[in-house]
Amino acid sequence: METPGAAKRVINPFLANDPNQKAKRLARALVSDMVTYLPQKREEGVKNGTLKQLFREEIKKSYEEYVDQVGKEFAESTSHFQDALNDVLAGGKKIF
């Protein structure tokens, strides 16, 4: 027997099982780590327009982690990781 109101329970969006939300959060977290741990490198890349080259290895490793967690097919069919690179690493510029 179901408890009254159980079906109408509001789900906290931070706990939702939405794969897109989880993937977006994961991508942003992975890219944010690059910015947090390598601020001078990021500053140099933004200033000189060399973010792609400077962060090639970090991006590759982070993307591999992202794919491991969300799955290859999902990662390749969405732009969440690329969006995070543009929003977080490139400061809103469309570089990636």
C-alpha positions in Angstrom: 0.0 0.0 0.0 1.3 3.4 -1.0 1.5 6.3 1.4 -0.7 9.2 0.5 1.2 11.8 -1.3 4.2 9.6 -2.1 3.7 9.8 -5.8 3.6 13.6 -5.6 6.8 13.9 -3.6 9.0 16.7 -5.1 12.4 15.5 -6.1 15.4 17.7 -5.3 16.8 18.7 -8.7 20.3 18.1 -7.3 19.4 14.5 -6.6 17.5 13.9 -9.9 18.5 11.0 -12.0 18.6 13.1 -15.2 21.6 11.9 -17.1 22.0 15.3 -18.9 22.1 17.2 -15.6 24.6 14.7 -14.2 26.8 14.9 -17.3 26.7 18.7 -17.3 27.7 18.8 -13.6 30.5 16.2 -14.2 31.8 18.1 -17.2 31.8 21.4 -15.4 33.5 19.8 -12.4 36.3 18.2 -14.5 36.9 21.5 -16.4 36.7 23.6 -13.2 39.5 21.4 -11.7 41.8 22.4 -14.6 41.1 26.1 -13.9 41.5 25.7 -10.2 44.8 23.7 -10.3 46.4 25.6 -13.3 45.3 29.2 -13.0 48.5 30.7 -14.5 48.4 28.3 -17.4 44.8 29.3 -18.1 45.6 33.0 -17.8 48.5 32.6 -20.3 46.3 30.6 -22.7 43.5 33.2 -22.6 45.9 36.0 -23.1 47.8 34.4 -25.9 44.9 32.5 -27.5 46.6 29.2 -26.9 44.2 27.4 -24.5 43.7 24.4 -26.8 47.4 23.8 -27.2 48.3 24.5 -23.5 45.6 22.3 -22.1 45.7 19.5 -24.7 46.8 16.8 -22.2 44.5 18.0 -19.4 41.5 18.1 -21.7 42.3 14.6 -23.1 42.6 13.2 -19.5 39.4 14.9 -18.3 37.5 13.8 -21.4 38.6 10.2 -20.9 37.3 10.4 -17.3 34.1 12.0 -18.5 33.6 9.2 -21.1 34.3 6.6 -18.4 31.6 7.9 -16.2 28.8 8.8 -18.8 29.6 6.3 -21.5 31.1 6.8 -25.0 27.8 7.0 -26.9 26.3 9.6 -24.5 29.5 11.7 -24.5 29.7 11.7 -28.3 26.0 12.5 -28.8 26.0 15.6 -26.4 28.0 18.8 -26.2 28.2 19.0 -22.4 31.9 18.6 -22.2 32.6 21.0 -25.0 30.1 23.5 -23.5 32.0 23.2 -20.2 35.3 23.9 -21.9 33.9 27.0 -23.6 32.0 28.3 -20.5 34.5 27.5 -17.8 38.0 27.2 -19.3 37.6 29.7 -22.1 35.5 32.1 -20.0 32.5 32.0 -22.2 34.3 32.2 -25.6 33.5 29.6 -28.2 37.0 28.2 -28.6 36.3 24.5 -28.4 
